[in-house]
Amino acid sequence: YPTWKRTLTRRAREAQMNRFCKAQTIQRRLEEIEVTFRELEQQGIKLEKLLRDEDGTPADQKTQWMNQLLYLVQKKNSLMSEESDLMIAVQELKLEEQQWQLDHKLRYYMNMEESLKTPEDRVAEQEILVQLVEVVNKRNVLIHIQEEKRLSEL
């Protein structure tokens, strides 16, 4: 087994493990965000009830509750933004994995001797190439969406 093939195989495994670790980290963070959403909702419900029910409370207490409620809304919005970023990252990881698989298949056909390729092999090679271009275009769209989001947040 030539050294360059071992190196490529090792790098492919490392890249796959990195994608897997990123996916696990994203999944964990999405679960944490979901729990935090529930907690923020409960706190918001309590504050709303306090604001509606307490007619005899001082104005500064109502102001404090209103500020807490606004803080909760702001925190929820930032979590929603983070969740959106994570969902884009999940899509990007899926497309990256798909691109790797298609690239692997394409290399198989490209490494074949041209004289040994059947017409079916040539068709399959072209189909894989088209799919690979589609995946790259989808990744480009995701990057464009992230950039637009970043610019709009500024």
GUROLUM-438417 format. One line per 8 residues: number of its first residue (from 0); their letters; for each residue x, y, z of C-alpha. Coordinates in steps of 0.02 Angstrom, whole numbers, padded with zeros to 5 digits. Each point is the difference from the previous one (the first is absolute). Layout:
N
NUM> A> X/Y/Z ~ ...
***
This chain:
154
0> YPTWKRTL> 00000/00000/00000 ~ 00087/00159/-00055 ~ 00037/00133/00130 ~ -00106/00133/-00085 ~ -00154/-00113/00005 ~ 00024/-00032/00186 ~ 00020/00186/00028 ~ -00159/00040/-00097
8> TRRAREAQ> -00095/-00135/00093 ~ 00061/00063/00168 ~ -00045/00180/-00043 ~ -00172/-00053/-00059 ~ -00031/-00092/00165 ~ 00060/00152/00098 ~ -00114/00115/-00098 ~ -00146/-00117/00026
16> MNRFCKAQ> 00034/-00007/00188 ~ 00011/00190/00006 ~ -00170/00014/-00086 ~ -00072/-00127/00121 ~ 00068/00094/00151 ~ -00068/00165/-00066 ~ -00169/-00080/-00028 ~ -00003/-00066/00178
24> TIQRRLEE> 00049/00169/00070 ~ -00135/00086/-00102 ~ -00130/-00126/00056 ~ 00047/00025/00182 ~ -00011/00189/-00017 ~ -00169/-00011/-00087 ~ -00065/-00104/00146 ~ 00068/00128/00123
32> IEVTFREL> -00085/00140/-00096 ~ -00165/-00094/00004 ~ 00011/-00018/00190 ~ 00045/00184/00018 ~ -00149/00048/-00110 ~ -00117/-00094/00117 ~ 00077/00084/00153 ~ -00013/00173/-00078
40> EQQGIKLE> -00180/-00032/-00047 ~ -00043/-00049/00179 ~ 00086/00154/00068 ~ -00090/00109/-00127 ~ -00168/-00074/00046 ~ 00032/00037/00184 ~ 00051/00179/-00037 ~ -00152/00029/-00111
48> KLLRDEDG> -00115/-00063/00137 ~ 00084/00113/00127 ~ -00019/00149/-00116 ~ -00184/-00035/-00033 ~ -00054/-00050/00176 ~ 00090/00126/00109 ~ -00096/00162/-00016 ~ 00052/00066/00171
56> TPADQKTQ> 00187/-00022/-00023 ~ 00115/00151/-00011 ~ 00046/00066/-00171 ~ 00185/-00037/00024 ~ -00041/-00184/00033 ~ -00102/-00008/-00160 ~ 00144/00083/-00094 ~ 00120/-00129/00070
64> WMNQLLYL> -00113/-00142/-00055 ~ -00020/00078/-00172 ~ 00190/00014/-00017 ~ 00018/-00183/00050 ~ -00130/-00048/-00129 ~ 00090/00099/-00135 ~ 00164/-00083/00051 ~ -00081/-00171/-00019
72> VQKKNSLM> -00065/00046/-00173 ~ 00172/00061/-00051 ~ 00081/-00160/00065 ~ -00128/-00106/-00092 ~ 00034/00094/-00162 ~ 00187/-00027/00017 ~ -00029/-00186/00031 ~ -00111/-00009/-00153
80> SEESDLMI> 00137/00081/-00102 ~ 00127/-00125/00067 ~ -00119/-00144/-00037 ~ -00018/00063/-00178 ~ 00190/00004/-00019 ~ 00013/-00176/00068 ~ -00132/-00065/-00120 ~ 00098/00076/-00144
88> AVQELKLE> 00157/-00085/00068 ~ -00093/-00166/00004 ~ -00049/00020/-00182 ~ 00178/00047/-00043 ~ 00067/-00157/00086 ~ -00124/-00108/-00095 ~ 00050/00078/-00164 ~ 00184/-00017/00045
96> EQQWQLDH> -00024/-00186/00033 ~ -00098/-00020/-00161 ~ 00136/00092/-00095 ~ 00133/-00114/00074 ~ -00097/-00156/-00052 ~ -00029/00064/-00176 ~ 00182/00052/-00014 ~ 00053/-00174/00054
104> KLRYYMNM> -00112/-00081/-00133 ~ 00061/00121/-00132 ~ 00181/-00039/00039 ~ -00038/-00185/-00024 ~ -00062/00032/-00177 ~ 00135/00126/-00040 ~ 00137/-00122/00054 ~ -00067/-00133/-00118
112> EESLKTPE> 00096/-00026/-00160 ~ -00095/00090/-00138 ~ 00005/-00152/-00114 ~ -00079/-00109/00136 ~ -00149/00114/00032 ~ -00168/-00060/-00061 ~ -00131/00121/-00065 ~ -00092/-00026/00166
120> DRVAEQEI> 00158/00052/00094 ~ 00012/00159/-00103 ~ -00183/00041/00032 ~ 00020/-00034/00186 ~ 00154/00111/00005 ~ -00095/00143/-00082 ~ -00149/-00022/00118 ~ 00114/00005/00151
128> LVQLVEVV> 00085/00155/-00068 ~ -00169/00086/-00021 ~ -00051/-00050/00177 ~ 00165/00064/00067 ~ -00027/00169/-00083 ~ -00176/00008/00074 ~ 00067/-00034/00175 ~ 00135/00133/-00020
136> NKRNVLIH> -00133/00124/-00057 ~ -00109/-00042/00151 ~ 00149/00029/00115 ~ 00030/00166/-00088 ~ -00181/00050/00033 ~ 00020/-00042/00185 ~ 00157/00106/00010 ~ -00092/00142/-00087
144> IQEEKRLS> -00144/-00014/00126 ~ 00123/00005/00145 ~ 00085/00153/-00072 ~ -00165/00091/-00026 ~ -00052/-00043/00178 ~ 00164/00063/00069 ~ -00014/00162/-00097 ~ -00180/00028/00055
152> EL> 00049/-00026/00183 ~ 00134/00135/-00016
***
